[in-house]
């Protein structure tokens, strides 16, 4: 029962994080539009832009780290004597990591192209 509550709390936190990211992105766009009309908001717009560039860079670093994990698991499967269940487990982990990479790429696209 505790795991169900914990999972629901994690899911709720993830939804809240997504909502905040969307809110920041909307504010960023709004400030960029207003900054074109008001020179004093240029610094604020630049701050938002630096923040988004930082977030994109962080996400790219996450992708690189995940790709390294996939390569490591691949080498582990090929170069060590693993049991069938261990091989299956490693392949499942690779699939999970690929799903995470795809999710991060979608997040990057949302930041860059929205």
N, C-alpha and C positions, 0 to 999 in steps of 0.2 A: 504494500500500500504506500509506503514511503517513497518508493521509486516513481510511482504514478504522480504523486504530488510534486516531487522534484522535477520530473519531466515537464509537467504543466507549468511550473514556475520558470523553467528554462525557456520554454516556448513563449511564455508571456514576455519575458525579458527580451527575447529576440524580436518579437513584434514591436516592443517599445523602442528598441534600437533602430529598427527599420523606419518607424514613424519619425523619429528624431532626425535620421539621415535625410528623409524626404523633406522635412521641415527646413533643415539647413540648406538643402539644395534649392528649395523655393525662395528662401530669403536671399540666397546668393544671386539668383536670377533677378529678383526684384531690385536688389541693391545695384546690380550691374546696369539695369535699365535706368534707374534713378541717377546713378553716378554719371551717366552721360549728360544729364541735364544739370547736375549740381556738382561742381568741381570739388567741394569739400567732402563728398562721400567717396571720392576716388580712393582715399587711403583705406576706408572700410572695405570697399570692393576688392582692393589689392590684398587685404588680409584674408578675405574669404577665398580668393583665388589661390593664395599660398596654402591655405588650409586644405583645399580640395586637391591641389597638386601633391601635398604631403600624403593625403589619404590614398590617392591613386598609386603613389610610389610604394606605400606600405602594402597595398594589395598586390602589387607586382612582386614584391619581395616574398609575400606569402605564397604566391604561385610558384616561384622559384624553389622555395623550401619544400613545397608539396611535390614538385617534380623530382627533386632530389630523393625524397622518400620513395616515390614510385620506382625510380631507378635502383635504389638500394634493395627494395623488395624483389625487383626483377632479378638482380644479381644473386640475392639470397636463394631464390627459387632455382636458378640455373646452376649455381656453384656449390651448393651444400646438399647434404643428404638429409632431406626433410621427409617426414611422414606424409602420407596423402592428405591427412586432415590439416597438417601444418601448411602444406602447399595451397590447399583450398582456402585456408584462413588468410594467407598472404595475398592470394588473388582477390579475395573479398575486400581486404584492406585497400588494395590498389583501386578497386572500383569505387570505394567510398571516397578515396582521395581524389579521384577523377571527378566525382560529383562535386566535391568541395571546390576544386579548381574551376569547374564550369560555373558554379554559383558566384565565385569571386569575379570571374570574367564578366558575368552579367552585371554585378555591382559596379565594376569599372565602367562598363558601357552606359549604365544609368547616370553615373557621375559626369562622364565626358560628353555624352550626346543628348542630354536632356536640357 
